[in-house]
């Protein structure tokens, strides 16, 4: 475990069996100083069997159509102002999405646009409008990518009902349309692009049989506004395929990668420790890159929650 406190750049609250007290205990156990708390503003009909992992109170306070509503997240941020950074991404299909994000920034001190997780192409014009506003306020956008189709099986494409965003080409079009917005890639559809032939890889997650050499390094080289967090099983599985190449990838893009978990426990920390990364690289992943991305996000007229005594 590193000898400095970490920042978890991808986290949620009231899910997978833990409330806010349980999350704080987990952060303390893993030497994590702060976490970015992200919403899921996707409608409940897109939950695809995940309801049992989520807070049953999501039906309260007018949030019956939202899986992880903003109001519960803000309540937690106010209870623990020194431990959490608030994130929020409204549904781009809402005609007032940009106005809602602006209000969340100006009134509630939201510093991250995330988590974007919707059954829409990344480059949908309504999404582009939201990204551009986020960029104008220096908010990084956390994107969940899951491909719409897995490779053909018996001559037929296999539909992926939990698709989000599309594929890497959709992501690239968003990167090109919003050069002043920083995007943080995440989820199975993103990390499968570490595979040399991702379009034909049969699984949602990469396993040991994958051959590393995909399109992600080229995307990082081409688009300086592309970042990634190392959260969830999708990232960890991809990174564990070939630790030697993972070391090269992490040290090459050490300024663009963020420690994040999207769950609990120390599995990612243990794996990163096993790579024997340079201390300077660990610090960039572990906290410095996250601090840099939100350094300019404090709204000009806002009062930090800690000063409010909330």
C-alpha positions in Angstrom: 0.0 0.0 0.0 1.4 3.5 -0.9 2.6 5.7 2.0 0.3 8.6 1.1 -3.5 9.0 1.3 -5.3 8.0 -2.0 -8.1 9.7 -3.8 -10.7 7.2 -5.2 -11.9 8.9 -8.4 -14.9 6.5 -9.1 -17.2 5.7 -6.2 -20.9 5.4 -5.3 -22.8 5.4 -2.1 -25.8 3.4 -0.8 -25.2 0.3 -3.0 -23.8 -3.2 -2.9 -24.6 -3.7 0.7 -23.1 -0.6 2.3 -24.4 2.8 3.4 -22.4 5.9 3.9 -21.0 4.8 7.3 -19.9 1.5 5.6 -18.2 3.4 2.8 -16.3 5.7 5.2 -15.1 2.6 7.1 -13.9 1.1 3.8 -12.1 4.3 2.8 -10.3 4.4 6.2 -9.3 0.8 5.9 -7.7 1.4 2.5 -6.0 4.7 3.4 -8.3 6.7 1.0 -8.6 10.3 2.0 -11.4 11.3 -0.4 -13.6 9.8 -3.0 -15.5 11.2 -6.0 -19.2 10.2 -5.5 -21.0 9.8 -8.8 -24.7 9.6 -9.7 -26.5 7.3 -12.0 -29.2 9.4 -13.6 -30.3 6.6 -16.0 -33.9 5.6 -15.7 -34.8 2.5 -13.7 -36.0 0.6 -16.7 -32.3 0.5 -17.9 -31.2 -1.1 -14.6 -31.2 -4.6 -16.2 -31.5 -6.6 -13.0 -29.3 -4.4 -10.8 -32.0 -3.0 -8.6 -31.1 -5.4 -5.7 -27.6 -3.8 -5.6 -29.1 -0.3 -5.1 -30.6 1.9 -2.4 -34.3 1.0 -2.0 -35.0 4.6 -1.1 -34.5 5.7 -4.8 -38.3 5.8 -5.0 -38.4 8.7 -2.6 -38.2 12.5 -3.1 -39.4 12.5 -6.7 -36.5 10.2 -7.9 -38.5 7.1 -8.8 -37.0 7.2 -12.3 -33.4 7.5 -11.2 -31.1 4.7 -10.0 -28.7 6.9 -8.0 -30.2 10.3 -7.4 -28.3 13.5 -6.7 -30.1 14.3 -3.5 -28.8 11.3 -1.6 -25.3 11.9 -2.8 -25.4 15.6 -1.7 -26.7 14.6 1.7 -23.6 12.4 2.2 -21.2 15.0 0.9 -22.7 17.5 3.5 -22.3 14.9 6.3 -18.6 14.3 5.3 -17.4 17.4 3.6 -13.7 16.5 3.9 -14.2 13.0 2.4 -16.2 13.4 -0.8 -16.2 15.3 -4.0 -19.7 15.5 -5.6 -20.3 14.4 -9.1 -23.5 14.6 -11.2 -24.5 13.8 -14.8 -28.1 14.6 -15.7 -29.8 12.5 -18.4 -29.0 14.2 -21.8 -32.5 13.4 -23.0 -33.9 15.9 -20.4 -34.3 19.2 -22.3 -33.1 20.9 -19.1 -30.0 18.8 -18.6 -27.5 21.6 -19.1 -29.5 23.9 -16.8 -29.6 21.1 -14.2 -25.8 20.6 -14.3 -25.3 24.3 -14.1 -27.5 24.5 -11.0 -25.7 21.6 -9.4 -22.4 23.3 -10.0 -23.4 26.8 -8.8 -25.7 25.8 -5.9 -24.4 22.4 -4.7 -20.7 22.6 -5.6 -20.6 19.7 -8.0 -17.1 19.3 -9.4 -17.4 16.3 -11.7 -19.8 15.5 -14.5 -20.5 11.8 -13.9 -21.3 9.2 -14.2 -22.5 9.4 -17.8 -24.2 6.0 -18.3 -27.0 6.1 -20.8 -28.2 4.0 -23.7 -27.2 6.7 -26.2 -24.3 7.2 -28.6 -21.6 9.3 -27.0 -21.7 11.8 -29.9 -25.5 12.4 -29.7 -26.0 16.2 -30.1 -27.7 16.4 -26.7 -24.7 14.8 -25.1 -22.2 17.0 -26.9 -24.1 20.1 -25.5 -23.7 18.7 -22.0 -20.0 17.9 -22.5 -19.3 21.3 -23.8 -20.9 23.0 -20.9 -19.0 20.7 -18.5 -15.8 21.7 -20.3 -16.6 25.4 -20.0 -16.8 24.9 -16.2 -13.7 22.7 -16.1 -15.6 19.6 -15.0 -14.2 16.3 -16.2 -16.8 13.9 -17.7 -16.7 10.3 -16.5 -18.0 8.0 -19.3 -19.3 4.5 -19.0 -18.7 2.6 -22.2 -20.3 -0.7 -23.0 -20.5 -1.9 -26.7 -23.9 -2.4 -28.3 -22.9 -5.7 -29.9 -20.5 -8.5 -29.0 -18.8 -10.3 -31.9 -21.0 -12.6 -34.1 -22.0 -16.0 -32.8 -23.0 -18.6 -35.4 -23.1 -15.8 -38.0 -25.3 -13.4 -36.0 -24.2 -10.4 -33.9 -25.0 -10.8 -30.2 -27.0 -7.8 -28.9 -25.7 -6.4 -25.6 -28.8 -5.0 -23.8 -26.7 -3.0 -21.3 -24.8 -1.1 -24.0 -23.8 2.5 -23.2 -22.2 5.0 -25.5 -21.4 2.7 -28.4 -17.8 1.8 -29.3 -14.4 3.5 -29.4 -15.3 5.2 -32.7 -18.3 6.9 -30.9 -16.0 7.9 -28.1 -13.5 9.4 -30.6 -16.1 11.5 -32.3 -17.0 12.9 -28.8 -13.4 13.6 -28.1 -13.0 15.5 -31.4 -16.2 17.5 -30.9 -15.2 18.6 -27.5 -11.5 19.3 -27.4 -11.8 21.6 -24.4 -13.5 18.9 -22.3 -11.6 16.2 -20.4 -13.1 12.8 -20.6 -12.4 9.9 -18.2 -13.0 6.5 -19.8 -14.3 3.6 -17.8 -16.2 0.2 -18.0 -16.0 -3.0 -20.1 -16.4 -1.4 -23.5 -13.5 1.0 -22.8 -11.0 -1.5 -21.4 -11.8 -4.2 -24.0 -9.9 -1.9 -26.4 -6.7 -3.0 -24.8 -7.1 -6.2 -26.8 -5.4 -6.4 -30.2 -8.6 -7.5 -31.9 -11.3 -6.0 -29.7 -14.0 -6.1 -32.3 -13.7 -9.9 -32.4 -13.1 -10.6 -28.7 -16.0 -12.7 -27.6 -16.4 -11.6 -24.0 -17.5 -8.4 -22.3 -14.4 -8.5 -20.0 -10.9 -9.4 -21.1 -9.4 -12.6 -19.7 -6.0 -14.1 -19.7 -6.5 -15.4 -23.3 -6.6 -11.8 -24.7 -3.7 -10.5 -26.7 -2.8 -7.0 -25.6 -2.2 -4.4 -28.3 -5.4 -2.6 -29.0 -6.5 0.9 -29.9 -6.4 2.6 -26.5 -2.7 3.7 -26.7 -3.3 5.4 -30.0 -6.3 7.1 -28.7 -4.3 8.4 -25.7 -1.6 9.6 -28.0 -4.0 11.4 -30.4 -6.4 13.0 -27.9 -4.9 14.9 -25.0 -8.4 15.3 -23.5 -8.7 11.5 -22.9 -8.1 10.1 -19.4 -9.1 6.8 -17.8 -9.8 5.6 -14.3 -8.7 2.1 -13.3 -11.9 1.2 -11.6 -14.1 -2.0 -11.5 -13.4 -5.5 -12.7 -13.3 -4.3 -16.3 -10.1 -2.3 -15.8 -8.5 -4.8 -13.4 -9.1 -7.8 -15.6 -7.6 -5.9 -18.6 -4.6 -4.8 -16.6 -3.9 -8.3 -15.3 -3.8 -9.9 -18.7 -0.1 -9.0 -19.2 1.5 -7.2 -16.2 4.6 -6.4 -18.1 2.7 -4.5 -20.8 0.5 -3.0 -18.2 3.6 -1.5 -16.5 4.6 0.0 -19.8 1.1 1.3 -20.4 0.8 2.9 -17.0 4.2 4.5 -17.0 3.7 5.8 -20.5 0.4 7.4 -19.7 1.0 8.1 -16.0 -0.4 11.7 -16.4 -3.7 10.5 -17.7 -4.7 7.6 -15.4 -6.6 7.8 -12.1 -6.9 5.4 -9.3 -10.6 4.5 -8.8 -12.4 1.4 -7.6 -16.2 1.6 -8.4 -16.5 -0.9 -5.5 -14.9 -1.7 -2.1 -11.7 -3.3 -0.9 -8.0 -3.3 -1.8 -7.7 -5.6 -4.8 -6.6 -2.8 -7.2 -4.2 -1.4 -4.7 -2.6 -4.8 -4.2 -2.3 -5.3 -8.0 -0.7 -1.9 -8.6 1.7 -2.5 -5.7 2.7 -5.8 -7.4 3.9 -3.8 -10.4 6.5 -2.0 -8.4 5.7 1.3 -10.0 7.9 4.3 -9.5 6.8 6.4 -6.5 6.2 9.4 -8.7 3.9 7.3 -10.9 2.0 5.9 -8.0 1.4 9.5 -6.7 0.1 10.6 -10.0 -2.3 7.7 -10.2 -3.2 7.8 -6.6 -4.1 11.4 -6.1 -2.3 14.0 -8.2 -4.1 13.5 -11.5 -7.5 13.6 -9.7 -6.5 16.8 -8.0 -5.3 18.3 -11.2 -8.5 17.5 -13.1 -10.8 19.3 -10.6 -8.4 22.1 -9.6 -10.4 24.8 -11.4 -13.9 23.5 -10.8 -15.0 25.5 -7.8 -17.8 27.8 -8.9 -17.0 31.5 -8.5 -19.9 32.3 -6.1 -20.1 29.0 -4.3 -19.3 28.4 -0.6 -17.5 25.1 0.1 -19.6 22.7 2.1 -17.0 22.5 4.9 -17.3 26.3 5.4 -21.1 26.0 5.7 -20.6 23.6 8.6 -22.8 21.1 6.9 
